[in-house]
């Protein structure tokens, strides 16, 4: 029985040898010495007493807690679910997702129940930046706190601000009534559209219209280059989803002493259509 116990001890020590500095002697005193060395290794690894399993920190080695693991998970691109109803301004630095956040950008809107992602970054002693993206639309919001020496949010806006996103949906030349065109994306995904219109006498303007309905009348004016007066231009577009057509292109001239608007053949051209998400 003793020989069997010695064999078992020898096998265990052989397995643990990589963790012991120096050679192992399988005499009684050698085994005791090896066990003491292993105990020292374990004690150095896990600590003892109040310092056992101390979490790793900026200043000392230690163990990874669940919270620390979640932080590494966030660094790798994962997000922590925080449920509904959390105060978004009280979140610690990290990456989260949830809904119905208190003090968030969607409070009081029709989309208050929407799932959002939240990125919180903090500059110690100066403030926070909180970035919120509405998951199903991609609309983006930013809240910044940046305290000055008096502890007030002096320069940064004290409300949520939206970050517009721009998509180039179409570019070219649209002048002739009946011309059809295709967009890169459905206009219903955007809150407004920007039309770049080029008038017959050389002016270029960007006209912003809400992305509501399917008829868009793009209007602009241009003073005459060499005489007193101006031209009023209007290009009408019918856009449904990703397809559209030119349905109107007219121009009226108003001349000094002319007695009223006069229809002209000096029409405008649509050069670009941009979708805006905000």
Order of alpha helices (4+ residues) and beta strands (2+ residues): alpha-alpha-alpha-beta-beta-beta-beta-beta-beta-beta-beta-beta-beta-beta-beta-beta-beta-beta
